[in-house]
């Protein structure tokens, strides 16, 4: 009924019409005016909010929104002022949290003093800090879901008026408008108002006054002579009517004194248009207008300053606006001298793998005589395939060489969602459970159950999306740019968060070493090192980059390219068909998928046992291959040059070993687990 009434136009009583007129007075644009009328007509206690980032000191430009807040309070509305302390923190990291806490105290008190000096009732005025809810898990989840629906371009455009624009903006600047969009929902308000018309009043502060920082704004606590000097330095000449001095009269003085007239140089003006006309026609000079303005402001500011003359406010100003020393990150020394035995263990672990970032964590762990803590991040983006065995086979190799290891597979399904929603939001639990079941079975088949555990980052309530975690995420967003974090396909803003989530989840895993696939080396690993160093202030774990398992299309095996992956749930016939269709020319060892599978997967699975290859007597008879080098020689020239290993025989042997691994996996992953991981209704 309310919507129908609003659509047709609401008839207001004289009292409610007066309230409505007061609410919308001096607003350049009103969205949802009919809805507001309907709420007033129904007697609803209308609740609105206004937000401000506590980045500096409130100045006389704040008289514009305060005058509007005064109108709304006098119209009987409930008004909440949101101190966007998190937004202030994201503004290129200009403030510390200690400073911002004290600035909030100052802002609240000076706003109360300003409104009380205007004789405005403040019983319906409330204050809230953004960080009281913006760091919560639910709010953050909503931000992530919004990021998946909003492109970088749209986020940049939405923040153009509130975030300083540069060629490659900080990621935090793109998140700013999303936070603002959610505030209305979380504050449970009926609407918000902002400063479209506030820009004119800032002409005085930003353009019309001298450019030095000292003279750029009139502080609410400035002494009278300083206020006078700053106003006298403003531009206010005939032919330049769109200036800050006239804007003050229009948006501050007249709304405050009406219905009484404004007196300038002994003459009364009942409206701004009358005053402006007198100025244009030469009846008022710029100097006269400035004199009237600084007298008015000094009278008003004297009342504000008197109310702010308390020990609490003085202490908040002192603590909130002190110089902040540059924060220098002190990292642990990177030079560690290893003993011969430790150096041997280091070489066994690295063994040709590339290292991203510091070796410090690995070396430090080797010196501690504690088990080496290894983290294996998996993003759960698509089907589980045999490529996920690669880091586990490395663990098995390390253990065989005598390295003491305790490893954790870290399921970060959130990254699967952020990457173009490859995991639908509602399927995250199911997808993680599916990967966990498959991995636990593989771990058991490899005999690693005492050394490798499977955990999900989202299940760690102490870390994953806790307040500290979320705050660290925003800190990271404040030191990396849009371009640096644009690592996934597509333009959705969610993809830019992938390196941050990876860096945080791995950091909270407390690992010494991370095993990461080579497909993530340049995209994630390199940026994570920067985030650990410059945001958290630690060296971070040593990241070892392992080769990805080859796919049947000769590229790296992918979770999303089904025809080229080896899925353990494939039937024996399907596995055979996939491998049979891969490139494998007779006696050609280059780009040979079957040979590469034997090197990467088959021989590590055999764990020292020979690869038995069955052949007919016409093709040279059965052969037993002890290692990969022997296999290459047998394929390329043959131990009997008349009978080099045929591609079909090689592929059959590879299929047999892989199928033997997959047989128990097929029976251990229930169909209902797979169904929950890949729901039809996304």
N, C-alpha and C positions, 0 to 999 in steps of 0.2 A: 504493500500500500504506500509505503513511504517513497519508494522509487517512482510509482505512478504519479503521486502528488508532486514530486520534485520535477518530473518530466513536464507536467502541465503548467507549472508555475505555482508557487505557494503564496497565499494571501497572508500577510503578517499583520499582527496588531500594531498599533502606533508605537507601543513600547518596543516590541521586537524589531520593527523596522528601524527605529532609532539605534538599537543595538547593532543591527546589521550594517547600517551606514557607518557607524563608528568603527566597526571591525575592518571594513574595506577602505576606509578613508586613506587617501594618498597612496594606495596600491596601484601599480601600473597594470597589473594583470591578476585576475581572480579565476582560479580553476575550481570548478565544483561549487559555484555560488548558489545554485538552486538546492543542492544537497545541504549546504549550510543553512539556508532559509528553512528547509524542512526540519532540520535538527532544532533550530531555535523555536519554530512553531510547536514542536512536540515537547518542548521544555527540557530537552537533553542538556546535560552539563557538558558542553562542548570543550574538548581538550585539544590544544595545539602545542607545538613545540618549535623552538628556534635553537639552532646549534651554532656554536662558535668554537674555533680551535684556539687553545690557549698558547699561542705562539709568541705573543709579545704583550705589551701593556695596553689595556683599553684606552682609547683616545677619544677625542670629541666626535669622531665619525660614528661611535657607538650610540650617540644621541639619536640617530635615525632609527635603528631597530628598537632602542629603548622607548622612543616615542610611540612606536607601533605596538610594543608590548604593553605600554601604558593604556593605549586605546582598548586593547583586548581585555586587559584586567578590569578596566572601568566598564566594559561591556559585559562583565560577569563570566568571562571564559576562564577555564583553568589553563595556566601556561607553564610549561616545563622548559627550562633552559638546559640544553645539553652541552656540557663542557667536553668537547671532542679532544680529550687528552691523548687518545691513541692517534688521532689524525695529526695532532701537533707533533707527536713523536715521529710520525712517518714523513713529516715535512723535511726531508733530507737530513734527519737525525740532528736537528739543531739544538734540541733540549734533552736534558737527562730527566729521568723519572722523578728524582728528588725535586728538581726545579719545577716540574709540571705540577706536582702535588701542592707546592706552595703557591703557584700561580692560580690554581683552582680556588684556593682559599681567598686570594686577593680578588679574583674575578667575582666570586660570589658576593663578597662584602661590598665591593665598589658598585656592582650593579644594584644591590639593595639600596645603597646610599643614594645612587643616582635617581632611582624611582621614588624613593621617599622624599628626595629634594623636589621632585615634581608633584608631590602630594598625591601619589598613586597608592592605593591599597595593595598590599602584597600578600594578603592571606591566601590567595589562590595561586601564588607563585611558588614553583618548586624547581629544584636543581638536581641534576644527576650527572655523574661522570661516565663517559663512554666505556671506560675499562671495567665498569661494574658488570657489564653483560657482553661486551664485544670480544672478550677473551674466553667466553664459555664455549664448550664443545658444540652445543646445538647451533649457536650463532655462526661458529666457524664452518660447520657442515653446510649451513645455508649459503655462506659465502662461496664455498667450493662448488655447490650446485649452480649458483648464479654464474660463476666463472665459466662453467661448461656451456652456458647458454649465450654468453656475451663475447663478442669478438674484441680483439685488441683495439681495433679502430673505433668501435662504439664506446668502449671504456675510455679511450683517450679523448674522444669528442665530449663525452659526458663530464669529464673532469677538467675540461679546458678552462672553465671560469674559476676553478678553485685550486688548481694545482699549477705551479709554474711549468711552462711548456719548454722543453728543450728537444734537440734533434732525436735523441734516444732517451726517453724519460725513464726514471727509476720505476721499477715494477710497483712500488708502493703507491705511486701517483695514479696508476691504473686501477688499483684496488680501492682508492679513496671513494669514488662515487658509488661503488657497490656497497660499501659500509653505510654510506649515507642513505642509500635506498632501503636498507634493512632497518634502519633506526626507527622509522615510523611504525613498522610492524611490532618491533620489540618494545617500544615505549607505549604501545596500545593507545595511540592518539588518533584523533579524527582528521588531523591535517598538520601541515607545517607551513612556515612562511620563511622566505629568504630575501636576500638583498638585491633584487634586480634594480630597484631605484636607489640603492645605496651607493652605486658607482658615482653618482653626481657629487655626493658629499665628499667622496674621497678625492675629487679633483683638487680640492684645497690642499690635501695632504700629499698627494702623489705628483701633481703636475704644477700647481700654481705657486708653490712655495719653493725656496732655495733647495738645492738637491742634497745638501749635507744631511746625514742621519739625524743630527741634533735638531735641525729645523724642519724635518719632514712631517712631523705629526704634533698635534697639540695634545699633550698628555692630560688626563683628568686631574692630575696632581700638580700640574705646572703652576708656578707662581704668576700673579697678575701681570707683571711686567714682561714675562716671557710670552704669555698668551698675546699680549698687545703687540709685541715685536713680531711674532709669527704671522699674525693676521695682517699687520701693516705691510708685510712682505709679499702678500698674496696679490695676484693679478685681478683687477676689477676695473676695466676700462669700457668706455662706450664702444660698441661694436663687438664686444666679447661678452655677450649677455649670458652665455652658458658657462658660468664660472662658479668656483666654490663658494664665494661669499654670498652670491644670490641663492645658491643651493641651500646654504645654511638657513637663510631666511625662509625659503619655501618649505623645507622638510623638517626644520627644527623649531625655529622661533614661532612661526605662525601656528603650527599645530599645538604648541605649548600654551600660548597666550589666548587663543581663540576660546570663547567668542569676543574677548576683549581685543582692542586694536593694538598694533605694534607702533610704538612711538620712536621716531627717528628725527633727531635735530629739531625737536619741539613740535613736530607734526605727526598726526595719527593716521595710520593706514589700516583700513579694515580688511584688506585682502592682499595676497601676494601679488596678484596681477596689477593692483593699484600701485604698489611699491615699485614693481618692475617697470611699469609705464613711466613713473616719475623719473626713474634712473635713465631710461632710454631717451626721454625728452629733455634731459639735462637739468631737471629740477632737483635731483639728488646726485652728488658726486660719489665716486668710489671711496674717497677718503671718509666721507660722512657715513656711508654704509659700514665701512670697517670699524669706525668708532662706535657706532651703535652695536655692532656685533661683539666686539671685545668687551664692552661694558656688560652686555647681557650674559655672555659666557662667564665672565669673572664673577658676577653675582651668583650664577648657578653653581659654578665650580667651588665657590667658597663654602656653600652648604655641603657639597659632596666631600670636600676635604675635611671639613669639621667632623663629619660622621666617620671618616676614615682615620682620624687621629687617635688610634688605639694601639696598645702594644702588640696585639695579635696581628693586626694588618701591617704594621711596620716590620714585624719579624718576617711575615710572609713575603713582603716586598724585598727585603734584604736577601732572603734565601732563594726567592724565585727569580731574581734578576742579577745574580752574581755571575762573574765571568767563569766559564766552564773551561778547565784545562783540557787540552786535546787528549782524547783517549788513545793511548798507545797500547797496542796489543803486544804482550810479552810472551813469546813462544818458548817452549823448552828448547835447549840447545839441540841442534840437528846432528852434530858430530859425535858419534858414539864409537868407541874402539872395541871391537869384538875380539874375543879369544879365538884361537885356532878352531876349537870345537864349535864355538858359536858361529864363526864364519862359515864353517862347513854346513851347519844347519841352515844358515841364511841362503847359501848357494843352492842347497837341495830344495828349498821352498821356492825361490825365485825361478831358477832353472829355465831361463829363456823367456819367462813371462815379462811383459812390460810393466813398469811401475809408474803410477800416476801420483805425484805429490811426494811427500816425505817418506823416507825409510825409517824414520825415528821410532814409530810405534812398534814395528816388527823387531828392530834391534833391541829396543828397551825390553820387550817381552822375552826375547831370547836370553837376555842377561838376568832376568828375574827368576829363572828356573821354575816358573809357573807354567801351566798349560797355555799354549798359544790359543787365544780366543779368536775364532774365525767367524765372520758373518758372510752369509751367502744371500744377497737380496734377490727376490723373485717377484715380478710384478703381476703375474697371473692374468696376462692380457687375453689369452685365447686358450686353445687346447693344450693340455699337458703333452709334451713330446719328449723324445729321448735326448734332445739337446740339453735338457735340464740335468742330465746325468754328468755332464762334463765337470762341474766343480766337485761333485761327489767322488768322481774317479781321481781327481787331484788329491782330495782328502785321503783317500785310500792309499795313494802313492806316498803321501807324506808320512802316514802312519807306518807304512812298510819300511821307510827309511829311518825310522826311530824318532821322528819328531812327535813330541807330546802335544796333542791338539784336542780342543773342545770346540766343536762347531755348532752354529745355529743357522738354519735356513730361515730367513726373515721374509715372510709373505707380506708384501706391501701392495695389497689390492687397490688401495686408494690411487696409486699411480695408474693402474689400469683404467680407473674411472676418469682420471684427469686427462688421459691420452685419448681425447675424442670419444669418451664414454665407451671404450672397448669393453669395459665391464659396466653394465647398467647399474645405477645406484642401488636398486633393490636386489640385485644379484650378487652384491659384494660378499655377503656372508656365505652364500652357496658356492661361489667360485673359490673362495679361500678354503672352504671345507673340502672341495674336490681336489685341489692341489695338495692339501695336507694329507689326505688319504693316499693319493698316488705316491707322494714323496716318502711317506712313512714305510710304504711297502717296498719301495726301491731301496731305502736305507737298510731295511731288514735283509733284502736279497743280497746286498753288498756286504753284509756283516758289520754295519757301522752303527747299530742301534745304541751302543754304549758311548759313542763319540759324537753323534750328530742328533740334534733335536730340531723339531719343526715348531716355529712359533709365528704368530700373526701380530704385526705391529699394532693393529687396531685393538687387540685384546689387552694391551699393556695400559691399564687405567692410570698408572702413575706417570706415564710419559706421553702417550699418544693423545694429542690434542688436549693436554692439560693446559692450565693458564700459562705456565712457563714455556711449554712447547709452542703455543700459539703466539706468544709474545716474541719468541725467538724467530718464528716464521716471519713475522712482520719486520723484525730487525733485519733479517736477511733480505726481505723485499726492498728494504731501504738502501741497500748497497749494490744491488745488481739492476741492470737495465732491461728494458723490454727486449732489446736485440740480443743481449747475452743469454736470456732465458728462452728464446724462441727456438726450441729444439724439436718439437713434434710437428707432424704434418697438420695442415689446417691453420686457422687463425683464431681459434677460441682461446680466451685468456687462461683457461684452466691448464693448458699445456705449459704455460710459463711457470706454473707452480711445481712442476715435476722435479726439477733439481732441488728445490727447497725441501720438499717432502722426503726425497731420498737422503739428502744431507742430514736432516733431523732424525729420521728413523735409524739411520746407521749410527749417528752420534749417540743416540740413547741406547743403542745395543751394546755400547762399551766394548766394541771389538778392537783387537790389535791389528787385524788384517781383514780386508774385504776382498772376496773373489767376485769379480764382475766381468760379464761377457764383453768381448771386444766391440760389439755394436753400441755399447754405452760409454766407450772410452772418451771420445771427444765431446759427446753431448752432455753427459752427466758427471763423470768422474772428475774432469778438469775443473768444472765450475764448483763442484762440492768442495774441492780443496780450498778454493777462494772463500767459500762460505764458512768453512771451519776456521780458517785462519783469521779472517777479518771481522766476522760477526761474533762467533762464539769465543774466539781467542785461543784455539787449541791447534795442535798439529794435525789432528785427525788420524784415523787409522791408515795404515799403508794399503793402498789399493793395487791389487795384482790383477792384471787383465788377462783372462784366458781366452784361447781361440774358441769360437762358436762351432758347434757341430755342423758339418756340411748338409745342405738340403738336397733333395733329389733334383733340384733345378740348378745345382752348382753354386747357389748363393748360400748365405748363412741360413740355417734352419730357423723358420719363423713360426710363431704361435698362430699367426693368422693366415698363412698360405697353406691351406690344408693338403693340397695335392703334393706338396714338396716336403711335408713333414712326416716323421715316423711316429705315429700315435700308438702307444702301447695297447690301446683298445681296438686298433685295427685287427681284423682277422688275419690269419696266416696267409690267406690268399691275397688280401689287400696289401700286406707288407711285401709279399713277393712281387706283386704287380708294380708297386711304386719303385722298388729297387731295380727290377728288371727294365724299367723304362728310363733309367738314369744313364748318363753318358759314360761309356766304357768301351773304347775302341781296342781291338786286339793289339797287344804289345805297346800301347800308347799310355804312358804313366801320367801324362799331363791332363789336368782337368778330369781325372778319373774318379768318379764319385764312389764306386765300390772300393777302390784302393784306399781312398781317404777315410771311408767308414771303417775299414779294417784297422787303419792306423789310430783313429781317434776313439773308436768305440769297441771294436771286436777284441783286439789284443789286450786292452786294459780289462775287459770283462773276463777274458780267459785267465788272467792273473798268473801267467807263467806256463799255463797249459798250451800245448801246440794246437794250431788250427788244422783240423782234419778236413781234407778236400777229397771228395769222392769223384773219381773219373773212370770211364770205361777203359778197358785195356787198349782199345783202338786209339784213345786219346792220351795214352801214357800211364794209365793206372792211378791208383790212389797215392796221394802224397801227404806228408805231415810237415807243416810249416812251423818253425820254432819262434820266428820273430818277423817283424815287418820288413826289415831289409831283405830277408830271404824271400819274402812274398813278392817284393818288387822285382827281384832278380828272376824269380820263377815266372812272373808274368811277362817281363820284358824280353828275356832270352830263353828261359827254361833251363833247369839242370840238365835236361836232355833237349838240346836245341831243336830236335825234331818235334818236340811236344811242349811248347810254351803254354803256360796256363791260359785257358780260354776264358773270355769274359763271362760266359754263361756259368762255367764251373766256379769261378770266383764269386759271382753273385749268389749262387746257390749256397756256398759255404757261409757267406756273410749273412744271408737270410736265416740260415739254420741257427746261428749263434744268437742273433737278435730275437728270433721267434722264441727261443728257449727262455730268454729273459722276460718276454712279454706274456707268456702263458700264465704264470701266476698273477700277473698284474690284471689281466682281463677278468679273472674271477674275484679279485679283491676290491674292485671299485664298483659298488652297487649302482644300478641304473638310476635309482632315485637321487643319488648324489650327483650324477651327471646332469640329470634333468633340472635339479635345483641350481646348478652352476650355469646352465644355459637355458633360461626360461624363454618360452616362445613369446610371452607378453612382456616386452621390455619396458 
